C-alpha cells in the first residue's frame, strides 16, 4: 500500500492501519526516495523490535512533521518473538506535546532538504494512482512460508485460480443495524473503481440501499418482484454514474406480499444470482439481517460470504450464530467465507474489548485486517444522500481510504479478473 501525504495525512493512514493484529510498518520517503522515518505498529501499539535502535516515539515525531510531498509505504511483516510497547498509538497521537522534542529535530532536517523539482512537485500533487487489482488467487490461499516484508495489499500469494464468468459475494450478519448496507454499497463502488463490472443486489427490504441515498421513490421493480415472476433483470437494474456499477433495488413501487415472502425461494435465488453473474465480474448481495431462513436462502446461492460485525459487546457474542448459520447449510451449498469485517469501532474501552474478543481464539483467522471506525462522515454522507466513499470532506476522505483498503483485501481473496482502475466523484441513480 502506498500514497502521498498530499492526499492522505499521516493520521489518516495510522487510523486505518494502526489497529491491525499484524506487525505493520509505515515508512515515509522523501522526493529522492530517501527514508525519513519508520513507524512500527502492532495491535494499536507503537512498538520496537529487538533489532530497532531509534526510539519509536522519536520516529513518530519525525513522521508527524514530514512535508506533504513525502510518500508513505505500508508493509506487513511476519511476527517476531518479542515486542516492546512504547504506548498506545491513539494516546500518543492525542498527546502531541509529548512528541515535540523529537519532532523539533525533524523540522530542522526537513527545512534543510532540497525542495522537489517542479516536475516532481507536479507529479506528487496529483492523487496517487488507485492500487492495481491483486492477481486472482484461490480463496483462503496460505501466505508465503518464508519470512519477508510484503506490501499490505499483497500479503497473500498463491497460484492464480481460473477466472470464472462471475463471483457472487453475500454481505451478511447475525445482527441487524451493523452497517451491512453501507459496507455493501461502498465496497461495490471501490471494486468498480478498480475497473470491475459490479452488480449490487439489495435483498433487505427493511434497510434498503435506496433509502440510504434517498432514492427509494425512483425504483419501479426490484429484487422481490423478479423472484416472484414480475419483470426482467435487465430492465430492473439501475445504472449509476460510477462506471461499471449497477444496483438492483430490493423492491419497486409495492412491497412484496407477506404470503410471497414466506414461500421457499431458494431455486429462484440461485437463478437470479446466476443470471446476474453472467453480466458482471462480481455480484454483491446485501442480505436481510440475521441468520434467518431468508438469509440462508441467499447464502446457499452464492459462492462467497463476507461477515459484518459491529465492535460492541452484543455483536461480538453473536459471532457463534454466524458460524452456526453457515454450518446449518449442506456442505455443497455452503459459501466460502472471505472474512469478517469489524465495523463501527469506537474510541472507548468497551468497543476495544469487543474487538479484541472477536479477534481472539478461533475467530482470529476470520477477521480481516481492515477495521472501519465509527465516524461522523457516515451521518454527513447520509444527510447528503451520497455514499460516504464519494462524499467530500476530511472525515470522508479518511473513510474512503479505509474502504479502498477493504476492497483490496476482499479482492485479494476472490478469483476476480484484473482490470484497469477508474475513478469518479459523485453518485446518482
Secondary structure, DSSP 4 states (H G I P E B T S, - for coil): -EEETTTS-HHHHHHHHTT-SSEEEEEEE-TTS-EEEEEEEETTEEEE-TT--S-HHHHHHHHHT--TT-EEEEEEE---S--EEEEEHHHHHH-GGGGHHHHHHHHHHHHHSPPPPHHHHHHHHSPPPPPPPPPP--TTPPPPSS---EEGGGS---PPPPP-S-EEEEEE-SSSSSSHHHHHHHHHHHHHHTT--EEEEE--STT-HHHHTT-GGG-SS-HHHHHTT-S-HHHH-EE-SSTTEEEE-S--SSPPPHHHHTS--HHHHHHHHHHHHTT-SEEEEEPPSSS-HHHHHHHTTSSEEEEEEESSHHHHHTHHHHHHHHHTS-GGGPPEEEEEEEEEE-SSHHHHHHHHHHHSGGGTTTEEEEEEE--HHHHHHHHTTS-GGG--SHHHHHHHHHHHHHHHHHHTTS-PPP------S----
